[in-house]
Amino acid sequence: MRAGEEATHQVLGRLRFLLQCSECFRRALPLPAALCYVPREVQYKICKDPAAAASSRSLLSVWDGPGPARGSKRATIEVRKGGCLRATGEEYRNSAGLWVKLSKEHLEENGVCHELEEGWVLAQRFGDGGDKLVPVDPVKKIQQQHQTFGMDYKPVASWEQVVDLTYTMQLGEKPVPVEPDEAVVQKLRSMPPNWSYEQDMELGRFLYDITEKDQHCKDCFKDHLNSIEVSSQLDDFKVTHLTDTQRDTYWESNGSPGQHWVRLHMKKGSVIKKLWLMLNACINSYVPRRVAVYGGPANRLQHLRTVLINENSYQDVCILRDMKTHMPVLEIRILECREQGYNVRLRGIKFKSFWERDLSLNADMFQTAQLVRYPLLEGVDVDVLYHRAIVIQRFIQLLDSVLGYLIPISDESDSSFSVLRGMKPFLQLCKLGKTLVTHCLQSSESSPPCILPKLFINRQLAREHRAHPELDPSGRNTVFTQVYENLKPSKTNNHLLNYRWPQTHSQWWECDFTTEGVIDNGGGFRDCLTDISEELCPSSGDVPMPLPFFVRTSNQGNSSSDTRDMYVPNPSCKDFPKYEWIGQLMGAALRSKEILVLALPSLVWKQLSGEEVIWSKDFAAVDMELVKLLEMLEEVDREAFNFMFGKELTYTTVRSDQRVVELIPKGSSTVVRFEDRKEFIRLVQKARLEESKEQVAAIRAGLLRVVPQAVLDLLTWQQLERKVCGNPEVTVDELKKFITFEEFDSSRIQQFWDALKNFTSEDLSRFLKFITGRSRLPVQLTIYPQRSIPEQLDMMPEASTCSCSLYLPKYSSVKTCEELLRFAVYNCMSIDTDRNTWD
């Protein structure tokens, strides 16, 4: 076999395996055994803690469950230095650390004669150091396998190796995997009771959100740093300047060349993900040229990395990244400065770090308070979620390993990714995804125009049109149409914009606003984009539509819906060139730092990104009442059907543009019979899901003229929406501008604001939806005291979306107020507050 062929076979094998797994996820079938492989037995050796006092033995506590929260301590095992411990391959992670399970046979082998069928020992403690259990291969078994398969043979004992062995074609005798632990394999393979594909997707979103939360650590210095030392300092340029975040201060050493260092003492359990030096470039000879990073216990530092700093670097330089374990001390040694400088100056040091327990999946992530934003996961047993998350994480790991092979090298290539579309919801967990998106965008860039097109725009005419759009249904005076007409090909405009510019190209055209004294250095252009967004999808539901390209969803007239601010493409509008241009603007926003705020439901974004649309979930954001009606129609009995509909239900439906369409020939005169109701439901769903099919296809065509197909393959619909529309950030400070309190004293008002302090942007968006049915500001809302039982404490809040009002009870504490508000905004979708989202 030639070099490289084995890797190719491995990739093809993994692709076959991923296809099988994807089908199992989609159809809620047991997963392949190879993905869930766990060896029946693992041998561990003791790795002594170098920071602890030397000892010839280690004492391991045996628990009847993994940790105090799950069991009690039952015995102690002594393992001498150099000795080994046999255990099963089953592992369990929680906030205490990594646990391994011992069978009854293993317990008896170590002198534990209690009536224990199994026991758990802590193999690795998170944060507190201590001795560790490290898996090793038994010498005798390795010798036997070397005799059979050759000296270069590596034993098959991991799930990745089992996947490759099972799904990759190999010539000759195949190695035999270590015997699996069938009970654990079946535990991971089997479907939890009543589990669904949607719950897997929800669990994937939970894991992604947890990761994203870790990526935005609020204050790493305060949370993870104990202290900082330096080799020397000048009185006016002390060590405190390294962490004061000021741009005009710095630390300066005062010693011999090559003897300068900065030492970080980290809190137990913290792990550095990135470490930067913030350079002071005022005088070049004070800038470090070569630095080395050491880490470990203070008395046993080990070299981690040496960095040669680019001569052109004058800002922040990353000198360490992606550490996997806790380092009690990190020491940065300045080996030399530029121009053979004597001392060093640093404007500061910054780092991104996490707790060791947060870097790996552990069961304590799935606490009730963490799951309130994920209703499909609420009430599910913690161990069920933990074990399901393990197999999802394994699936993602394999997908990451082959993702680069699935992406076409050019727009003309056919994407292999199309056959793996069922895996798309897991893509946001792939580490390689963001890198590939960036690569695809950069490799398809074009040079920006040397001279920006100058557009003459009359915003006064646009404002007059918005006030009375019925006078000109074509909307020729809107900012949208004025910009479009200025940019479309003509005798005077031969330089068409392709919108495939680098991210740094922040202005696409220059605006000259008629009768306004605005000099456009970017602000006018951004105002123009805002006007276009507002004309396409007005933020207020009370104004007439200035343009015919989108229509309000039926939910905008339904006060009980929580998605009242959405729009869908107008099925009656056939101006496809303008729809294509809208798609081009969306593509330009995706490539740049600009945004085009379009309040479109998941139904539209999924079609743009190529994801499967689900009627009950996605169309509910368009017409909740119709979704509920069809659900009721499917379950109703004959008597109730005849009573409710009689002969009035015909084969017709009303589209989003309020036009009645026939579902079959002569449908308006054909009555739906009880026995044909399921066919009627199917026809309604098909007609409504496809009502804007042509318009969405035109938008997508325009989008693909700017963004490569591979990028849409790699992005989930949520990521696509965020890249085009930006993050609809709602802050407490911004919210304060739009809330009025009636009949509240100052202490209750302060309690309310304190309760919202811990709300995330998504929580606040949900809060807005709960009260107003809209997820973005501006919208005015009023808060009244709860009047039904005014003296009752800790009741659920109530909301009226019709009047944008919240009725707030009295609460015994800020924490109770916060918890009940959060529960309400995620679970009470209707005006009622009985925690039932449907009745």
N, C-alpha and C positions, 0 to 999 in steps of 0.2 A: 504493500500500500504506500502510495506516494505521500510526501508531507502535505498536510492540509486536507486530505480526503477524510480523515477521521473526524475533523471538526465539521466538515460539510455533512457527513452522515449524522453527526450529533444534532446539528441544527434541524435537519429534516425530521429526525426522530422526535425532537422536542415540538416541532410544529404539528406533527400528527397527534402527539399527546395533548397539546393545548387545544386542538380542535375537539378531541373527545371530552376533555374537561369542560370546555365551553358549552357543549351540548348538555352535559350533566347539570351544569349550573342553570341553564335556561329551562330545562324540563324538570328540575327538582328531582334528579335521579342520584343514587349513590355515586360518589366520586371514585375514580380509578384507584385501585389498591396501592399503586406505586406512589401516588401523591401523598398517601397517608401512611407510608411505611415507617415503622418504628422497630429497631432491632429488639430481639427478645432479651438480650443481655449485653451489658456494657461493663467494662472494667475501668475503674477509676484509681488514680494515684493521688496522694496528698501533695499539694503544692503549698509549702509553708509561706506564711506572711513574712516578707523580709523586714517589715517594721516591728514585728513582735519579738519578744524574747525567745532565744533559741530553746528548743525542746525536742526531745527524741520521740515524742508521741503526740497524737492528736485525739481529742475526745469529741465524738459526734453524738449529738442528741437525736434520738429516734422519736418521732411523733406518729400518732395514728392518723394524722392528716397533715397537709402541707401548711404548717404554721399555727400559731395560737388561735387565729380566727377560725381555723378549720378542724382543729383537733387539740389533743393534749400530749404533753411530753410523757413518754412511757418507758424509755430505757436509754442507756448510753453505750456507744461502741467505741472501743479504743483501737486506733490504727497507728502502728508504729512507723517511724520515719523510714521511707523507702518501701513501705508496705502498700498493698492494693486492696480495694473494696469492690466486690461484685455487686451489681444492681441491675434492675430492669432498664430498658431503654426509655421508659416513660418519664417525662419531665413536666414540671409545673412551675410557672413563674407568677409571683405576686410581688407586692411592694417590698417584701422582706428579702427576696432574692430568688435564686434558682434552686428548686427542690428536685431530688430524684427518688424514685420509689424502689424499695427493697421487698422482694417476695418473702414468703415464709421460709423458703429454703435459704435465702441470703441471711435472714435474721438468725436462724439457727446456726448457720456457719460462723456467725460472729458472737455466739453465746447468748443471744436473746431468746429465752425460752418461754416468754409470755405467750398467752393465747392470742397472739397477733397474727392475722392472716397476711398483713402487709404493713410496712412502715415507711416513713418519709424522713430523709435527712437533708439538711441545707447544704447544697454543693457549693454555692457561691452567694455571699451576702452582699447586697447592694449598699454601697456607701461606707460601710464600717470596716472594710478590710477583713482581716482574718484569714485562716487557712482556706484553701479552695480544693475542690475535687475536680481533677482534670481527666477526661477520658483518654485511655490509652488502648492500643491493640495488644492482646495477649501474645507473648513471645512464641509460645508453642504453636498457636494457630497460624501465625505469620509464617513460621518455618514450614509447616505443612503445605500452605498455599504456595510458597515460593518453590517447593519441590514439584508441585503440580503445574503451575502456570509460569514459572520463571522468576528470576530474582527481581525484575522490574515490576512485578505485579503489586498492585495496591488493593487491599481488601475492600469489598463492596459492603459498606456498612452505613451509608447515608441515603436518604430518600432521593437526592439528586442522582446518585450513582445507580440506584435501582431504576429510576425513570429512563436513564440513558441505556442501561442494560436491557430493559424490557422493550423499548420502542425504537432502538437503533439497530439496523441490520449489521451483523458482525459475522465474519467468516471464522471457521474453526470452533473450538470448544469455548463455550461461554463460562466466565467465572460464576460461581454460585454465591448469591448474597447471604449475609448472616441471617439466620432464621428470624422471621418477623415475630413480633408480639401480636398475635392475631386478635386478642381482645381489644388492645388499644387501636389497632388498625381499623377494626369494625366500629369502634367508638368515633373515630374521625371520619370514616366513610359514610356512616348512616346519616340519614336526614333527620333533623329534629322534628318533633311532631308538628304537623301543619305548617312546615317551613315552605317558603316560596322564593322564587327568583328575586322578587322585589325586596325581600328582606336581606338577601345577599348584597343587593345593590345599596341598601340602606346601611348595612354593616361596612361596606367598602367606603361609603361617604363618611361614616363615623371615624374610621381609621385615618382617612385623609385629613379630616378636620383636626383630629388629635395631633397629627404630624404638623399641620400648618400652625397650630397653636404653639407647639414647641419651637417652630421656626421664628416666632416673634416674641422671644423672651423680653420681658419689660425692662428689667434692670439687672444685667448679669453681674455687675460689680457688687451691687448690694446683696444679691441672692447667693452668689457663688464664691466671692472672694473674701478670705479672712483678713489678709494684710498684704502689703507690698513693701519690699526693701530695695535699696539701691547700693551700689558699691561706694559711691561718694556723691556729694552734692554741694553746690554753692548756696550761700544763705538766701539769696533772692530767687533761686530757681530750684526749689525743693521737690521732693518726691510727690508731694500732694498735687503738683501741677500735672502729673501723669494721668490723673483721674478726674480733673475738675471740668472736663469737656469744654474748656475755653480755647479759642483759636489763637489768642494773642499771648498765651503763657506757655512755658516749657520747663522741663527738667534739664539741668546741665551738670555733667559729671565734673569731678575735680580730682583727677588722679593720673596715673601713668597710662600710656597707650596700651591697648590690649587687655587692660585690667578692669574694664567697665562692665557692669552687669545690672540687670533688673530681675528681681526674684519675686514671683507670685506664689503666695501660700493659699491654696484652694480649699474650700470647704469640703468635708467628706462627702463623697458620692457625686461630685460635680465632674463633668467631662467636657473638655474643650472641643468645640467643633471648628472654630476659626479664631485665629489670633493675629492681630494687626499691630504694626508699629505706625504711629502717626508722625511723619517726618516734619522737622522744622527746616525749611530750605532757604532761610534768609542768608546764611553763610555756608557755602558748599563744603568747607572743610569740617564742619560739625555734623554732616550727614553720614550715617553709617553706610559702609560699602559692603561689608561681609559680617553676617551674624550667625551664631549657632544657638540652637535651642536644646536644652537638656531637661529631662523630667524624671520624676520618681520620688522615693523617700528622700528627705533632706540629706541623709548620710550615704545615699547610694544613687546619685544622679546618673542617668544614662543618656548618651547622645541620641537625639531624635532626628535633627535635621540641620543642615548648614545651608544658608541662603545667600546668594550673591545678588545684591540689590541693583536693579538696572540703573545706569547712570542718568537716565531720563526720568526717573521716578522722583516726584517731589511731594506726593500726597500720602495716602495710606498704602502700606505694603503688607500683604498677607504672608506670614512667615511660618504658619502651622495650620493644618486643617485635618478634620475627620479623625480625631483620636477616638479610640474604641473603649478605653478604660480610664478610670480615675487616676490622675497624677497629683499626689499631695503637694508637690512643689514643681513649678516650671521656672527655669532660669534662662534668661536671654543674655547671651554673652556677645558683646560688641567686639569682634575680632580686629576690625580695622575700619577707619573712616576714609572718606574721599580725600584726595590730595594729601594723604598721609597726615591727616588732622590729629591733634593731640587729645582733645576731649570731644564728647558727643552731646548733642542736644536732641531731645525728643519732645514733640508737642503733646504726646499722650500715648496711651496703650488702650486698645479696646479688644474685646473678645466676645464671641457668642458661645454660650455653654448651656448644658442641660444637666438634669439629674440623671445619674446612671440608670435608675429604675425606669425612666421615661424613654430610654433609647431602644428598649426591646419590648415586645408585646408581653403584657402581663394581665392577669385576671382582674386585678383591682382597678383597671381602667373602666370596667363595665359596671360602675356603681350607679344606683338609681338617679342620683342628681346629675350625672353625666349624660344620661340617656333621655332627658326630658325633651331635647330637640329632635329626637328620633323615635317617633311614636310606634313604628313597626318593630322596634327592639324592646320597647317597654314591657315589663312583665316576663321577659324571657330569662330563664335561669342563667346565672353568670357563667357557669361552666360550659353551657351550651354555646354561648356567644364566644367564649375564649377558644374552645376547640374549633369552632367554625372559622374564627379569625385566623387560626394557625394555618388551615388549609388554603384560605384565601391568600395569606401572606406567601405561602409556598408557590401558589399559582402565579402571583405577581413576580416573584423572584425568577421563575422560568420565563415568563413573558418578557421581562427586562433583558434576559440573556439573548433573545432572538429578535427583539424589536427592530434593531437596525437592519435586519435582513428583509423586513416586511415593507419597507418604505421605498417607493420608486425613485430612481436617480434623476428623473426629469418628469415634466408634466405630460410628456407623450407616452410614458411608460404605463403599463397597466399595474395597478396596485395590488399586490398579493394580500394586502390587508383586508380587502373586501370579504374574503372568505372567513375572516376572524372577527367580523363585526360584533359578534356576541360578546367579545371580551372588552369592548370599548368602555363600558362603565367602570372597569377596573383600571383603565389607563392612567387616571390621575394619580394612582399610587406608584406608578413606574418612575424610577429615578431617571431613566434615560429619556423619558418623554419630552421634558422641557428642553433638553439639549438638542434633540432631533428637531423640534419645532423651530428653535433658534437657527439651527443649521439650514433647514429648508427655506426659511425666510431670507436669510443672508445670501444663500446661494442663488436666489431668484431675484435679487435686488437689481434695480436699474439706477442710473445716475439721475439725480434730480435736475430739473430744468435750470439753465443758467439764469434766466430771467423769469420771475413769477408772472403769471397772467394777471392783468389788472382788470378787475370787474367793477362796473359801475352799478350800484344797487340803491334803489329808492325804498328805504324802509318805511317812509311815511305812507306810500301806496300800499305796502304790505300790511301795515297796521289797519288801514281803512278797509282792506279786503277781509281781514280777520273779523272785523266787527260785523260785516255783512257779506259773508261768502256766497250767499244764495244769488247775489247779483252777477257773479261770474263763476259758475261751477268749474271752469277749467283752471282757475287759480293763477292766471298769467301774471298777476302783480305780486304774488308771494315771493319771498326771498328764495325759496327752493327753485321756482321756475325761472326767476331772473338769473340765478347762478347757472342753472342748466342751459339756458339759451346762450349765455355768454361762453360756455365751455364746449358746446356741441360743435361738430365740424361744420365749417362754412367757408366761403370764399376768402374771408378775412382771417380765419383761424384754421391754420393747417397743422398746428402743433398740439396734438391731442395728448392729454395727460394719461399716463398708464398707472399711476398711483402705487407703483412698486418701489417706492423710495426707501432709503435707510430710515431707521427709527429716529435718527437725529434730525431728519428733515421735518421740522415741526410746523411749517406753514405751506399750504398747498397753493394758495392764490392770495393776491392782495386785494383788499376791498377799498373802494372809493365810495363812501356813502353820500349820496346826493343830498345837498342842503345841510350836511353835518360836517363839522370841522374835525373829523377824526383822521389822524395819521396812523395807518395800519402797520404796526410793527409786530403783529401777531395777535393783539387783543381784538382788533376788528374782525380778523379771520375767525377767532374762536367765538365771538358774538354771532357771526354768520352761521357757524355750525349749530350753535344753540338755537337760533331762529329756525333753522331747517328741521331740527329735532322736534321743536315745539309745534311746527306746522304739520309734520307727519303724524305725530302722536302727542296731542296736547296733554300737559300734565294735569289740567283741570277737566273734570267730566262735565262741567257746566257750560263750556263754550262750544260754539258750532265748529264743525270740522272745516279747516281752511282748504284742505286738499282731498281729492277723491281716492287716494291710493290705499288708505287703511280705513277700517270702520271699527267702531266700538264693539266689544264683545257683548253678548247678551247679559253677562254678569254685571256690566256697568249699570244696568237697570234693575239689578236684583240686590236688594239691601242686605240679604243674608249671606251673600258670597264674600269670601275673603280675598278674591282676585278681581276687584272692580276697576282696576286701572290699566287693563290690557286692551290691545288692539290686534286685529288680524287683517291680512291683505284683503282688499275689497274684491269679492268674486266677480262683480260687474265691471270692474275697471280693466280694460284691455290695452292700456298704454304701456306695453312691455318694455320699450326702450328706457322709459323713466324708471321702471322697476329694476332694470339692469344697472342703471346708474346708482340707484339706492344701494344695490349690492356692491358696487365699486367703492362707494363711500364707506360702507361697512368694512370692506377689505382694507382701505386706507387707514381707518381707525384702528383696526387690528394690528397693522404694521407699525403704527406710530404711538405717540403718547396722548394723542387727542382721543376724544370719545364722541360717539353719536348715540345719544340716549333714545332708544326705541323700546317702548314698553310692550314687548311681544311675549306671548305665553310659550311654555315649553313645546307646545304643538308645532310652532313655527321654527324655533331654534333647533329642535330635533331633526326636522326635515332639512334644514340648512346644513347640519353637521353629519347627516346620514345615519341617524339613530332610529331605532324602531319606535313608532308612536303607539302608546297604550291608551285605548279609549277611556277607560274608567279614571285614569290618572291625569292624562294630558288634556282631554277635552273638557274635563271638569273645570279647568281654568278658563274655558271659553263660555260654556253654558252648563252650569251646575244643575239647573232645574231639569234640563233635558236628560242628563245622565241619570239623575234620580228617577225621572219618569220612566225611562226605558228599563231601569232595574226593577221598578215596581211592576211594569207591564209584563216582564218575563216571569215573575213569581205569582202573579194574580191568578185566581181560579176563574172558571167560566162564568159563574154567577156574578162575581164582582166585575169582571170584564164587561159583561152585557149591561150591568147597572151604570158603570162609569162612562162607557163609550157608546153603547147602543149601535146605531148605524152612522155615527158622526165621524169616526176615525177612518180616514182615507189614506191612500198611498201617496202622501205628499209630506213635505217638510219645509220649514222656513229657514233660509240661510242667514248668515250673519248680516247680509245687506238687506234683510227683511223681505226678500223676494221668495215667493212660494214656488217650489219646483216639484214636478211629478217624479216619483221614484220608479214607476213603470208606465208604459203607454196607457193613456186614459186613466192615470192614477187618481186624478181628482174626483172621478166618478166611481171608483172601485172601493168598496167598503172592505176594511180589514176584518177577517174572521178570527175567532179565538184561536183556532188551530193553525192559523198562518201568522200569528203574532211574532214568532221568532224570526221568520223571514223578513217581516216588516222592520223589526229591530235591526237586522243585519243591513238592510237597504238604507235605513236612516243613518246608521253609523258610517257606512261607506260614503254616502252623499255628503255628510257634514265633514268628515275627515279630509275629503278630496275637494271641497268647495273652492279652495284657494290654490289648488295644485299648480295651475299655470303661472300664477303670480309668484308663488314661492320658487318655482323652477327658474323664472326670470331673475329673481333676486340672487339665487344661487349661481346662475350663469355669470352675473356681474361680479359676484364674490370670487369666483374661480378665475376670472381674468386678472385678479390682483393677488390672490393667495393660492399657492400650489395645493393641488388635491391632497397631497400627503399631510399638509397641516390640518385640513378638515378631518382627515382620517385619525389624526393623533389627538385632536381636541374633543373633549366631551361637550355636550351642548351648554352646560353651565360655564365651562371655561371659555367657550366661544362668546357667549353673552357678555361675560365679564371683560374680555379683551376688546369687544366692540363698544359696550356701553359703560365700561368702568365699573367700579365697585360702588353700589348705591349706599355710601357710608352715611349712617344716621348717628349723630352724636347727641349726648345729653344737652350740651350747650346750645346746639342748633335747635333741639326740640323745645327748649325753654321759650324760644321766640314765638311759638305757635300755640302755647297752652294757656288757657284762662281757668283760674280756680274760682269757684263760687261757694261762698259760705264756709270757708276753711280758715282755721287759725294757723299761725305761722309754724307751730311745732308739727302739725300734720303735713303741711306742705314740705317742710324740711325732711320729714320721715320718708315722704314719697320720693323726693330727689335722691336721698341716700339709698333707697331701695333700687333705684335705677342705675346707680354707679357701677354695679357689676354686670350690667346688661351689655352684651356684645352688640355690634352693629346689626347683626341678624336678629337678635332679640328685640332691638328697638324697631326694626322694620316690621317684625311680627306684632309688636305693640301697636304700631300705627294701623296695621291691617285689622287688628282686633277691634279697634275703635272706629276706624273710618272706611275700612275696606280697601285702602290704598297703602302702598308700601314706601312711597317716597314723599318727601316734603316738596313744596309747601302745601299744608292743609291745616286749617284752623280746627282745634278741638277744645272741648270744655269738660272740666272734671267737677262733678257734684258729689256731695256726701251721699252714702247709701241711705235711702229713706225708708225702705220696707221694714227693716228691724234696726233702727238707728243705733241702739246701744249694744248690739251683738258684736262680739269680737271675732276676728279672724275668719270672716266669710269670704267666699269667692267674689271677685269684682264682677260687675255686669257692664255691658256696653250696648249702645244703640248706634249702629252704623248709619242709620237714616239721619240722625241729628249730630253725628260725630261727637258723641258724649260718652264719658266713662263715669260710672257710679261706684265710688270707692268706699268700702267699709272701713271701720276702725281696726287697727292692727296692734297687737301687743308688743311687737318689736319690728325693727327694720328688716331683720332676716325673714320673719314670717311674711311680711308684706312682699319682699322680693320673691320668695318661693311661690306664693299664691298667684302673684302677677305673672310670673314666668309660666306656671302651669296653665293659667287661663289663656295666655296668648298663643300657646302651642296646641292646646287641646279643645278650646271652646270656639269653634268656627262659626257658630250661629249666634243669634242674639240671646238664646237661652244659655244658662250657665250650669247645667246639670252634668257637665263633663261628658256628655254624649255628643259626638260631632255630627250625627246624622239626623236625630229626630228634631 
